[in-house]
Amino acid sequence: MQFIGSPNCWPDRNGYAPKWIIVHGTAGFETAGEVAAFFSSRDSGVSAHYVVGQDGTIIQCVQESAAAWANGGVTGPSGVSGDGVHHDDWWDSQPNPNYVTISIEHVKPSTDNSDQLTQAQQAASFALITGICARWNIPKRFADASGGITGHYSMDPVNKSRCPGPYPWTTLWTYLQRGATMIPQGWQDKNGILIAPNGFQVVRGFRDYILNSNGWPAWNWPVENEHGQTPLEISNTKLGGGTQQLFRLQPLGWTPSGGVFPEWTGPEILALRAEIATLKAQIAALTTPPPTTPAQSQPMPKAS
């Protein structure tokens, strides 16, 4: 994680501790670096604790112990947020919201914040939120008066009703409730069996590896069922035997001593090419007829 500091903050929280995480969308900019550079200028007058790029890059701009200038004021009448009119009523009893919040910006190039999070951005955001909740004992659920996680619209419906825009809230709650595990989009997890969109199943340690990978690509389906394999890698026979399952991107392997690990694809392809070349040479040797020796010419008989 990079740190690009912003001067736009209070160095302490005036005696308060963060109780809420506020999710934002940038409504502009292309990269996390561009947003961080904007925050680093005193003239911008704004900041956030973190910026999450579409490529999964995370840049911290304000220490969590400080109060970022991220949320502005509370607008609209008190009530239940989400209708573009009311702010959540608990903000009425709070000090400046910046004292009691940690803010996360998500890069969204569209000025109306209509962009969906990318897979990498979602994984980075979920992992970041998990860590913040653990450090500050913030409830891992949708916000209420006791704390939690919500969007900027919660306090400023007049100016920020579209902030953060689309955010995978339901997936986040599932992720947090499962102990920071994430089911790839379009997959199912039923009775301890992870089922890919193409119907192949992933079980036991391979399932756990995928759920805890914080960003397993949804398109990286298995192309076969788990099976025993000896040797596990022909390019590294010292591994011995184990269990293997091939996926579209690369295999996952398991050994009793090493557990689950992603196998190296490149060395395996090179080793397979070498074996294929050897087999081709052997087949060619077996199918090519031996060269014939021309018959020796016989001397013509002499006339008697």
N, C-alpha and C positions, 0 to 999 in steps of 0.2 A: 504494500500500500504506500502510495506517495503522500507527502505532506507539502502542501503549498499554502502557507499561512495567509490569513486575511486579517487586516487591522480592524475590520468592522465587527467588533464584538466587545462585550464586557468581560474582563479577565476573571471574574467570579460570578456567582449566581445570587449575590446579595443574601446569602444564607439559605437559599432554597436548593432542593435536589430535583433532578428531572423525573417526572412521573409519566410523561407521554412521549411517544415518538411521532413526529409529524412528517408525513410523506408528501413530497412536492414533485412537480414536473416543471422543467425549465421553460417550456413554451418558446423554444428557440435554441440556438447553438447546435453544433454538430458533435462535439467531443467533450469529455470531462475536463480535458486540459483547457479548453476555451472558457468553460464556466469558471474553473478555478482561477484563471487569469483575470476574469472579470471581478470575481470576489476579492482578489488580491489588491485591487485598486481602491484606495480610500474614497475616490470620487464616486464609486458605485453606491456606497452607502448600504450595501446589503451583503449577506454571507449565508452560509449554511455549514453545519458541521461536516457533512460529507457530500460528495458528488459521485454518482454511479453512472458510468458511460454505457453506451449501447454495446460495447465490446466487453463489458464486465469490469473495466478499469474502475478502481475506487480511489478517489483522492480526498484526503482529509484536509479541511481548510481551517477548522476551529477545534481546539481541544474540547473534549466532552465536559470537562470541569468548568468551561467558560460558557457564556451565553451568546450565541450567534444572533446577529440581527437578521432573522429569517422570516418572522411571522407577521410583522406589522401589528396593527391593532385589531380589536374585536369589533365587528360590524354587524348590522342587522338586529332585529329583535331576538330576544331569548326564546329558545324552544328546542326542537330537534333538528339537527343539521341534515343536509342532503337535498333540500328542496330549492336551494338557491336563494332562500330568503332568510331563514333562521340560523343562528349560531347555536351550538350546543350550550345548554344553560349553565354547565359547570364553569365556563370561562368567566362568568360574572363574579364568581367568588375567588378568582385567582389573581395573583399579581400580574405584571407584564408577562404574557405567555412565553417570551423568550427565556425567562428565568427557570421555567419548569418543563422545558421541552428540549429534545434533541432532534434536529431537522436533517432530513436526507433528501437531496435533490436528485432527480432522475433525468438524464438527458433525453429530451423529446424535441426533435427539430421542428415539428409542426407548431405553429404559434397558438393553436387552440388546444394543445396538449392531447391531441387525438391519437398519438402513436401508442401502440401496444408495446410493452417491454419485450426486448429480445430475450431469447433463452439464456444467454450469458448474463444479461442485465438482471433478469429475474433471479438467477442463482446467486449472483453477487449481492443483490438487495436482501434476499432472504437470509443469507449467512450473516450479513452485517447486522440486520435487525436482531437475529438470535443472540449475537454477541453483546449488543447494547442492552438487551433485556436482562441478560445474565449479570452484566456488570452493575446495573442500577436497580435490579429487582423490579423491572417494569413488567406489568402483567402481559402475558403473551396472548392477547385477545383484542377484539375491537374495543375502542376506548369508551370509558364511562367516567363518572366523577372520581373514581379511585385511581385512574391511570389507564394506560394501554396504548394502542396504535390507531391512528386515524390520518386523514388528509387535511391539507391546509383549508379546504372548504369548511371544516368543522368550526373554525373561529371567524373566518372572513368570507361569508357568502356573497357579499356585495362585489368584492373585487376578485375573489379567487374561487368562484363556484366551479371552475373547470380545473382546479388544481387538487390532485395530481392528474386528472383525466383517468383513462383506463388503468387500473391496477388489479392484479390477480389476487384479490382479497381472500376469496374462498380457498384458493390453493395455498396461500400463506398460512391461514388458520390450520389447514390440514398438516402442512409442513411443521408448524410449531407444536401442534398436538402430538405428532408422531415422534417428537424428540429430534427435530431438525433433520427429517428425512423428506425426500421429495420424489413423488411419482412422476415420471416423465409424461408430458402431455399426450393424451390418447392411449396410455397404458392403463391397466387395471391391476389392483392388488387385492386378491381374494383369498382368504384363509391361508395366508402365508405363501401364496404363489403369485408371482408377478407375471402378468400376461401381456405380451407385446401386441401391437395392432395386427401383426400377421398371424397371430394365434400361437406362436411358440411360447413356451413357459420358461421362467427363470426361477430357480428355487435355492434354498439354503444360502450358502455364503455368497453366491453370485448375486442373488436377489438383494442381500444386505449391502453388498458393494455398490450396486446401482442406486439404491435408495439413499445412500449416504454420500454419494459422489458430488452433491451440490452442483448439479448441472449436467447429468448424463443426457446427451443429445437424444431427443425424442425419436429421431429417424434412425438411430443406431440400434436396429432390431437384431435379435438373434436369428441366425439362419439355420440353426440345428438345435437339437436338445443337448443338454449336458451329457457327457459320456466319459468313460475312462480312456486314458491315452498314455501309451508307453512306446517310446519316450515322449515326454510332454512336448519337448522342442527338439527337433532334429538338428538344429544349429547349436544346441547347448545340452548335450546328452547327459551331462553331470547332474541335471535337475532330476533325472530319473522319471518315474511314472507319476501320474496324478489324474486330475479331472480337468476337462476342457469344455468350453462352449464358444463356438465361433459367432461373432457379431459382424455386422456390415463393415464396421470400421476396423476392428481388431479382435483377437481372441482374448478371453479371460481364462486364466489358468489357476489351478489350486494344487498345492502340495501339502503334506502333513506338517512340514517344517516351515514353509513360507506363507501359508494361508492363501488368500486370493490376491491375484495381481494381474495387471494388464500385460499380456505377452508382447514381445517385440516382433513386429510384422516384417520389417525389412530383412533382418538376418534369416528369418524363416523362408522368405521368398527366394533369397540368394541360395540357401541350402537346397530348396526344392528344385531350383533351376539346375543346380549342379547334379542332383540325383537324376533329373530328367535327361540331361545331356549324357550322363553315363549309361542310362538305360537305352537311349537311342543308339548309342555306339554299340552296345551289346546286341541289340536287335539287328542292327545293320550287319554285324559280324556273323550272326546266325543265319541270316536270310540271303546273304550274298554267296553265290556258288563259287567254289574254289577255281582258280584259273586252270584251264586245260593245257596239258603239255603237247605240243605238236608231235605227231607220229614221226619217228625217224625214217628218212627215205631209205629204201632197200636198193642194193646194187642190182642193176639189170643183169639177167643171166647171159652168159656168153654163148654165142652160137657155136655149135659143135662142128 
